[in-house]
Amino acid sequence: ESSDFIDAQKAINENRWDSTAWELFIEEVENGRGGKFSKVDAYIQATNQFPRAWKFWKRLVDHYMEVGDVQPCEDAFKKCLQKCRNTDLWLSYLTLTRQKTIDKNPPNSEQYANSKRIYESAFEKALENIGMSFDSHIIWRKYLDFVKDWPESGALDAGRKLTALREIYQKAICNPMDDLDRYWKEYEELEMKAGEHLANQLIPEFKPKYLNAKNVYKERKRMSQSILLDRISIPPTVEGTVSEVQQLELWNKWIRYEMDNPDKLPEEQQRQYMRLLYDKCLCCFRLHPEVWLSLARYELTAPSTGVVQARAVLKEALTTLPQSTILWLELSELEERYNGVDAAAEILRNAFEQIPSAFTFALLQRIIRRRDGKNAARKVFTETIGMRHEGILGFETYLAHASMELDVNNEPEVALKVLELAKALHPTSTNTIDFLKLMTRILIRLGDVRQLRWVFQTALGGLNTQSSYSLSSPDVSLSTLISKPVVKQINGFTLDEQYTLWKEYLNAELTFGMSDVQRLSQLRERIRAIRSVFDENKLKSASYDQLVFSPSDVFNLYEPVLDIYSRCERILFCLPVPEMALRNRSRGVNFLNELIQRADDRLVSLMESGYGKKRMLRRDGESTIDSNLLNNVPIFLRDLLARLPPHTGPPPDIDTFLEHLRKTVLPPRPVTDERDDNVTQTSTSASSSSSSSLLSSTIQGGTNTTSTISTLGVGTIANSSTTIAGNGQDDDIILLSGTKRAHNYDEDDEDDDIGGDRNDDGSRDDIFQQRCRRRMAQE
């Protein structure tokens, strides 16, 4: 066992979703450094962990085919072909089928007809599954080559071959895929060879379809060029990463584009293509519930089999993600729509038993209230007393119950008692924005304006939390509170939470209608003061209906998520952490921009704290960090650097290193070809000056270039300097900022060292020989 294999095993044991460790694990086993593990063992473990990772299935079936294990190979194909939807897998399947049929039974054998039929059926099966993918041209090509090889024993066989080829070509040229122009050219030649009269009828008929397919192919290629189609599906991160959300957004744009049926397919073919697209997306994001929800909603639009298909999708999704509450909720709503409220209640009860949380409790309690009444719903809360005492259900369960008493039962007094009970059992949890917002609604319903003011002023720092409430002078506390400067955190509330609470306070005062102009002006002034400190565009809304990304009439990945959460607005405060992460991702581009900004801020923080003051400041003390600097760093690198620990140890002296690099004389570029005689000749000094100034301008390309290089470290620059100083054959220096600067000798400067003198025989020495002779002459 190699050290890499041991490290990979250790990483997998710590995190079984570490796809990088799995790939290293398999690589070591393949190279015979995996100890007792065989290749089959490694492949099966990987496919069990990642059942839609086509690259692991491909290695498994290729190994079976290599050693001749046909039956295990066929069993593996049955498990992966329908779900992975990958062209390479289907090519392996066709290879196996050919080995079992055509290769064993040549055209002159008795079994050839049966073998030909089986192999042809395999092609039809492959094209039905993956033939609409833009990378399926290889399968179409193999199918055509197979038909062209059919033996001909007479005119009847030739006619059948022509008919089969025409049918395949007519399907292929209408399919947006690679190498489409070649298929069209071959089809034209086929028709013209078969008969000019029929060709003049068929070619004009199919040419518009071919041109439309060509345009659609270009658009699909453009949309998918940045998508990582071989991405291994891993669980979503809680905070989200730039690469994860970016890939989801790319898939979202592609799905929205295909929903408009740009290929003008019949309805059934369009549905087949959309299922293909969703399956490809699930190969990359199988553990993201939004993809399953979007697929289920799409299947539900089918006229006859929609309900059955949507139910099957949701059940498969729950098999994959049994802890996803939003999937349980979607299935319950589907069953209620078609099978009644009893079926929905049973599903939500199963969800609560499998995922005991305040959110699943609230969903169950509200459907019981709707079906069986007030007392039955309160009984649900009473039955959870054991789970509440054991800590399985926490403080949010009381908020959910109080919210139901207020909104559904219309009993604010009972809701207030529930909150008082929660405060007694969880005194440290009541100073939260969700608790205060619910208390606000209860006090507004009860008409207790003074108590409401005291609650807000206590929470926002106007009163000590241990002081008693004074009915006589609540305004004194407000005046004191308004006079305080805005701080980033007060009583545990961040700036965005303070902003939300002040707006709630103002809305409550307006609701009562009992406030004077001075009080309202003070509240508005405080809100403006917070907005001046904290950019309003970055505020995190506590109300889901204020999200910038809202559903549109265009179908997308996020529409079902937004739709479901919009109907659960009153209990969104008790969402589990994974559901909160899903809620953030459903904001789409807005959340992606926040992640990019967060990574940029983290990168700037690393630069300021990890590399020393000398590098970060100019001589005049001004910071060298430029906003354009981060634009030169790729997004994936920003995401990586944001996760790295700060640099420790002595700071590198970048300025000294760059000065030394600037003064380094570049070696000549070897000349291997004959040059034209009419080349402009330049002197040695001019060439040397040109090279030196070119390198100087490359290195001193501005603050951004220097900062970018120094940000990424000396080691990276040292590697780059090897190219700069030691590889004269390279045509370009590619700086870390992405700028290309030429460093090779110009074509016109070939004779720069000795004036381009020829030898006696008329030949020229190469530049290296000329330099040697020049130095010998100087010595």
N, C-alpha and C positions, 0 to 999 in steps of 0.2 A: 504494500500500500504506500502510495506516494504521500508527501506532505500536503499537496494540493487536494488529494482525495480525502484525507482526514479533515482538512479545513472545510471542505465542501460538506462532508457529513455533519460536522459540528454546526455549520451554518444552517443546514436543513433542519436539524433537530431543534435549533433555537427558533427558526422561522420557516415553517414548511412551505410558505409562499415565496421564498427567495428564489426567483427564477434563474438568477445568475448562478447561484450555488448549484442548482439542478443541472444547468448546462455544463458546468465544470465537473460535476459528479459523473455525468454521462461521458464526457470527453476522456476522463481518466480511466473509466471502465473500458471504453473502446480501445484505448492504448495499452491495455493490459496492466494498468496500475491501480486496479480497484479491488485487490485482494480476492476474496471469495465470491464477489459479485460477478455474475455473467452479464453479457450484454442484454439478454432477454429480461433478466431480473431488473436491470436498471431502466430499460425502456418501459416495462409494465408498471413499475413504481411511478415513473414520470407521467404516464398516460392516466393512471388512476388519480393522480393529484391534479393534473391538467387535462381533463377529458376532451377539450376542444383545441388543444395545442397540436396543430397538424404536423409541425416539425418533428415532434416525438413519435407520432404515429408513423410518419414516413420512415424514420429510422428503424422502427420495429418491423414494418412489412418488408422493407428492403433487406433486412437481416434474414427474415424467414425465407425470402425468395433466394437469397444468396446460398443458404444452406439446404434449400430444397424442402422445407417444411410447408407443404401446401395447405393442409387443413388448418393449422394455427394461423396461417396468413389469411385465409378466407374468413376465419372467425374475426380477426382483427379488422378486416375490411368492413364486415357487417356492423361493427361498432362505430367506425369513424367516418365512413363515406357520406352518410346522409347528414351528418352534423357539421363536419369540418369544412365541406364545400371548397376544396382546394384542388387546383388543376394538377399539381404534381402527384397528389394521392391517386387521382383518377388515372393518370398516365401509368402509374405502377400497377393499378388494377387491370388496365388494358394489357399491359405487358404480361401479367400473370395469366390472363385469359387466353392470350395468344399462345403462350407456352403450352397450355393445356389442350388447345384445339388445333389451330392452323399449323403450328410447328410440328405437331405429332402426326398430322394427317395431310400430306401434300395433295395437290389438286387431282392427281391420278388415283387416289385411294378411294375406297368405298365410303369412308366416314367423312370425306371432305365436305359434302353438302351439309351434313349436320354441324360440323365444326364451323363452317362458314356462317351458318344461321346463328350459332351461339355467339360468335365473335361480333357479328353485325348487331345482335341484340345488346351486347355489352357497349358498343359505341352509342346506340340510341339511348341507353340508360345513362351513360356519361353525359351526353349532350343535354338530356332532359334535366340533369342535376346541375351541371356546371357550364353548359354550352352557351349561356347568355352572359357569362363573365367576359370582360374585355381581354383577359389573358388566356382564353380557351382556344386560340387560333391553332395551337399545336395539336389539339385533339381533332379539330376539323381537318387539319392537314393529314393526320394519320388515317382518318376515315376515308378521305379522298384517295390517298395512296393505296389503301386496302381495296377499294372498289376498282381502281384502275388496274390492279393486279388480277382481277377475276379472269379466269380462263374463258376463252371464246371457242366454242365448237361449231358455231353457226351464226346465221343472221339473227336468230332469236336471242341468243346470249348477248350479242353486240347491242341489240335494241334495249335489253334489260339494263345493261351497263350504262348506256347513254341516259336512259330514264333516271337511273339511280344517281348518276353524277349531276344531271340537271337539277334534280330535287335537292341534293345536298348543297350545290352552289347557290341555288336560289334562297335557301335558308341562311347560308353563310354571309352572303353579301348584304343581307338585311340586318345582320347582327353587328352592333358596334364593338369592334375588337381590333387587336393589333393585326397588321399586315393586310388590311382590308383592300387596299389598292391592288395588291397582287391577286387576290381572289376575284376581283371584278375583271381584271385583265384576262385571267384564265377563263372566266365564264364567257366573256365576249368571244374569245378564240374558240371555245367549245361550241357555241351556238353558230358562229359563222362556218365552222367546219361541218356541223351537222346539216345546215341548210340555210342559205341566205334569206329565203322568203320568211321562214319562221323566226329567224334571228331579227329581222326588221320589225317584227311584232313584239317579241319578248324583251329585247334590249331596251327600247324606249319605255316599256312598262316597268322594268325593275331599276332603271337608272335613278329615278327620283328617290326610291327607297334606299338605294346604295348611298346617294349623296346625303340623305337625312341621317343614315347610320354613321356616316363619316363625321358629320358635324356633332352628333351626339357623342361619338367616341372621343373627339377632341375635348369636349366639355367634361366628360367623365374622367378622362386622363388628367385634366387640370385639377379637378376636385379631389382626386384620390392620390395625387403625386406626393402629398405630404403625410398621408395616412400610413401608419405602420401596420401593414396587413399581417405581419408575422408576430405582432405583439402577443405576449402570453398574458392571459387574463389573470389578474391578481386582485385581491379585495381592494375596494376604494379606501383611500386614506381619509382620515378624519378632517384634517385641515385642508386637504387638497394640494396637489402639485401642479405646476404649470404644464408639464408634459401631459399629465392625465386629463386635465380639463381641456387643454388645447386639442388633444386627440378626440375627445368627446364632441367638442364643438365642430371639428371637421366632419365627423360622422353625421352630426346633426344637419349640417349644410348639405351634405350629399343626399341624405334621406329626403330632405325637403325638396331638393331638385328632382329626384326620381318620382316623388309623389305626383308631380304634374304630368307624368307619362310622356317625356320628351320623344321617346321612340315611337309613339303612336301605336302601341300594341293593343290587341284585343284585351278585354278585361281579364280573362283567365290567364293569359300570358303575362300581363302586367303583374298580377298577383304572384305568379311563379317567380318573376324577377325580384319583386319586393321581398319575398321570403328568402331568396338567395342573398339579397343585400343584408337583411337582418341576421341571417345565419353567419355571414362574414363578420358582422359587427359583434355578434355574441362570441365569436372565436376570440375577439380582442377584449370584450367587456362582458363576459359571462356573469361576473359577480356584481354587476351594477344593475340594480332593480329598474332603473329608468328605461333601459333597453327592453326588458321584458314587458314593462307596462305599455310602452309604445307599440310593440309587436301585438300585444293582446288587443289594444284598441283598434289597430289596423285590421286584425282578423275579424273583429266584431262588425266591421262594415260590410262583410261579405253577405250577399242577399239571402242565401239559404243555409249555409253551414257556418255562419259567423259565430253563433253562440258556442257550438261544439268546439270550433277551432280556438276561440278565445279561452274557453275553460281549460282546454288541453295545455295551452301555452302557460296559463297561470299556475296550473298544477305542476307542470315541469319546473316553472320558476321557483315555486315553494319547495320543491325537492332539492333544488340547488341552493336556495336562500331561505331556509325555514325561519330565520330570525328577522326577516324583513316585514315589518308591520304594515307597510303600505301595500305590499302584495296581498296580505290577508284581507285588508280593507277593500281592495279592488275586487277580489274574488267574492267577498260577502255582498258587495253592491251588485255584482253580476247575478248572483244567485237570487238576491231579493227581487231584482227586476224580472226574472223569468220563473222563479220557483217559490217566491213568497218570503215573508219576513222571518218565518221559522228557520228556513235553511240559512238565512244570513246570520241569525242569532247564534245558531250552532257553530258556524264558522268562526265568529268572533269569540265565542267561548273557548273554542280550541286554540285560538290565537292567544288568548289571555293565559290559558294553562301552560302553553309552550313558551310564551314570552311575557312573564308577569312584569308589567310596568304600568306607570300612571296613564300612559297613552292608551294601551290596550284595555285597561280598566275603564277609562272614560268612554271608549268606543262601545264596550259591552254594556255599560250602565245606561247609556243613552238609547241603545236599541231596545233594551229591556223596558226602559221608561216609555218608549213609544209603543211597545207591544202590550205590556202588562200593567202599566200605570206607575204612580208615584211611589207607593209603598214597596212594590217589587224592586224598583230601582234603589231605594234606600236599603233594602235588604242586601243587595249586592255589595254596598259599601260596608255593611255590618259584617258580612261574611269574610271580609278581608282583614279583620282585626288581628288575626294571628300573623299574617304576612306583614302587616304594618309594624307589629311589635318586634318581629324578627329582623326587620330592616330590609326585607325583600321589596316592599313598597315604601317609598319615602314621602317627603314633604309635599311633592307635587300631587299625590293622590288626594290630599285634603283640598288642594286648590281645584282639582277637577270636580270633586263632589260639590264644593261650594259654588263653582260655576254652574253646575247643573241646577242646583237649588235656586240660583238667581235667575238664570236665563230660561229654564224650562218650567220649573215649578212656580216661578214668580213669588218666591218667599225669601226676600232679602234678610229677614230676621234670622231664619235658619242658616242662611249662608254666612252671616256674621258670626254666629255661634261656632260654625265649623272652622272659620278662620281663627277665632279665639282659641279653640282647641288645638289647632295647628301651631299657634304661637306658643302655647303652653308646653307642647311636646317638643317643638323644634324652635327654641328661642333664637338661635343663631341664623336660621334660614329665612326669617321674616323680612329681613332688610334686603329684599330683592325686588327687581322691577316688576316681575309678574305678580308678586303678592300685593304691591302697592297699586298696581293698575286694577286688580280685582277688588281690593278694598275701596278704591275710588268709585267704581261702578256701584258697589253695595251702598256706600254712604250717599251717593247721588240719588239712588232709588229710595233711600230712607229719608232724604232731605236734611241730613245732618251736616250743614255747611261748616259749622265751627270745628266739629271733629275732623272733617275733611281737611280744613286748613291746617290744623295741628299736625295731622299725619304727614302732609307734604312738607311743612316747615321743619318738622323733626327729621324727616328723611334727607332733606336737602341741606341740613346743617344749621338751621335757624335756632333750634332748641337742642339742649342736651337730651339724649334719649332717656335719661333717668329722671328728668324733671317732670313735674306735673303740669297738666294743661290748665291754663288760666283763661276763663271765659271773658274776662274783662278787657284784655288787651292783646288780642292775637295779631293786630297790625304792627305792634312794636317788633315782634319777631320777624315779620316780613320785611320791614324797613331795615332791620339789622342784616338780614340775609341778602337783600339787594345790594347793600353797601359793600359786601365782601367781594374780593377779586375772584375771577374765575380760575379755578385750579383744575388740574388734570384728573384728580380723583378726590372724592369726598364721600365719607361713609361707605366706601367700597364701590361707589358708582363712578363709572368712567364718563368721559365727556359726552359721548353719544347717548349714554343712558341718562345723564343729567338733562340733556336736551329733550329727550323723550318725556321725562317726568315733568319738566317745566311746561311742555306743551299740553300734557294731561292736566296739569294744574290750571292752566289758562282755559282749556276747554271746559273743565268742571265749573270754574267761576262763570263762564258764559252760559253754561247750562242752567245754573241756578238763577242767573239774572239778578242777583242781589248785591253785586259788586259795584262800587263807585268807579268813576273814571280814573281816579288816581291809582287805585289798586290795579286795574287792567293795564294802565300805562306802565306801571312798575314791572308787571309780569312780562309784557312785550319787550321792555327794555332789557330785561335779564336774558330773554331768549336771543335777542340780537347780540348781546355781549358774548354769549356762548358761540353763536355762529361766527362771530369775528375771530374767535380763537381756533375754532375747529371747522375745517372745510365741510360745508353742508353736504357736498357730493359724496363724502366718505362716511356719512352717518349710517349706522346699521339700524334699519327700521325694525322695531319690535312687532310691527303689524305686517303680515304677509301680503296684504293687498296693496302695499306701497312699493313692492319690488319693481324695479325698472323693467325687468324682462317679463312680459305678460304674454299669455297665449294669443295666438293670432289664428286667422283662418287657414294658415299653412300648417300642415301636419308636421310635427317634429318630435324629438325625444322628450322634450320637457313639458309639452302640453298636458299629458295625463297627470304628471306630478303636480303641476300648478292647479289643475282642476280639482284633484283630490284634496290638496291642502286648503284650497279656498273654501271648501265645504266643512273643514275642521278648524276654522279660524279661532274659535273660542277655546280650543284645547291644544293649540299648537305650543303653548308654553311647556307642556310636559312631553314633548317629542324626545325619544331616545337619541343618544349621540349620533348613531349612524344615520338616523332620519334627518337630523339637523345638517349633517354633511350632504345628504342628498338634496335637501332644501337649498343649500348654498350652491351646489352644482347646477341646479335648475335655473339659476340666474344667468347661465350661459356666458356671453361675452363679458358682461359686467363683472362677474366673479373672476373670470380669467384675467381681466385687467387688474383687479385687486391683487391677485397672486403674483403677477409680474411686478407690480409696484412693491409688493412685500419682499420679493426676491431682490429687487434693486436696492431697497432700503437695507436689507441684510448685507448685501455686497458692499455698500458704502460703509456700513458699520464695521465690517471686517477690514476694509481698507484703512479706516481711521484708527482702529484699535490694534491691528495686528502687524503693521509693518513699520512702525516708528514714525516719530514726528519729522525727522530729517527729510524723508522722502515725500511726505505729504504736504510740506510747506515750501513755498518759494522763499527767496531771500528776504523779500519784503513782508513775509508772514502771511501772505494770502494763500488760501487752500488751492491746490492744483486739481481738485476734483471738479470735473466738468459734467454737465448733464448729458452731453453728447457721448461721454465715455461709455456709459452703459449701453447705448445703442449699438456700439461696435462689438459687444459681447453677445454671442448667440444665446437664445432663450434657454436652451437646454443646459448651457454652461452656467448661466446665471442661476438656474434652478439647482445645479450641482453645488456651486460655490456657496449658495445660501445655506446649504446643509452641512458644509464643512466647518470644523472647529476653527477658532481664530488662530492665526499664526503665532507661534511662540519662539523664543530665542532671539539672537541679535538680528537687528534689521539689516537687510542687504543694502549695500551702497550702490544703488542703481546708476546714479549720475557718473560715478567713477568708471563703472563698467561700460556704460555707453560711450564715454569719452575715449576709453581705450579701444573700443570697437570702431569708433569713428576714425581713429588714426591708423587702423590696421590696413595694410595694402592688400588688395585683393589679388589672388593669383590669376594668370591669364586664362582665357577660355581657349581650349585646344581647337585648332583649325584642321579639319580632316578633308576638306574638299578644295578643288581648284577655285581660285577667285578670278573675277574679271579683271582685265588689265586696266580698265578705265575706272579705278577706284581712287577716290580722293585720298591723298597721302597727307598724314598729319605728323607732327613732330612728337618725340618722346615726351617732352615736358607737357605738351597740350593734352596728350592722352592720359598721363598720370594725373594732371589737374582735373580733367573731366571725370576720371574714375573716382578720385577722392571727393570731389564735390557731389557726385551722384550718391555715394555712400553716405556722405554727411547729410544731404537732404533727405535720404531715406530714413536715417536714424533720428534726425532732428525734424521729423515731419509734423511737429506741433505737440502741444501739451497732451492732446488726447492719445496720440500714439505712444508717447513716453509713459503716460499714466497707465494705459492698457497693458503695456509690456510689464511694467513694474508691479501692476496688480496681480498678474498671473505668476510672478515669481521668477527668480534668477535661473532656476533649473530649466524652465521653458525657454528662456532667452538663450541660455547656453546651448541648448539643442538647436535653436534657430541659428545661432552664430556659427555652428558647424556648417550649416548650409551656406551661410553668408560668406564665411572665410575659406571653406574647404571644398566646395563643390562648384567648380567653375563651369560645369556643363549645364547647370540649371539655367533656364531662361528667365525665371522670375524669382524674386524673394517675396514670399507671402507672409506679411506681417500678421500679428495676432488680431489687429483691428480689421483684418479682411482686405486691406489695401494691397494691390500688387504694384511693385516697383521694379522696373528692369534694372539688372545689374551686369548683364553680359556686355561684352564689347560690341559696339555697333558694327554692322556689316561694312561701313565705310572706313573703319579705323583699323583695318587689318594690318597695315604696314606702319603702324604708329611708332614702333620702336626704332627702326633704322631707315625710315623714309621709303619703305617698300622696295628696296633694291633687289634686283634679280641676280641670280647666280650666273656664271658664265654660260651655262647651258640653257639659260632662259627660264629655269624653274625658280620657284620661290621656297625659302625655308619657312617652316611654320613659326608661329610667334614665339614658342619656347626657345627654338634654336636661335632666333633673332635676338632674344633677350640675353642668351648666353654669350653670343658674340659681342653684344653691346657692352656687357659687364667686363668681359675680358679686355676690350678696347679701353675702357675706363681705367682698369687696373694697370 
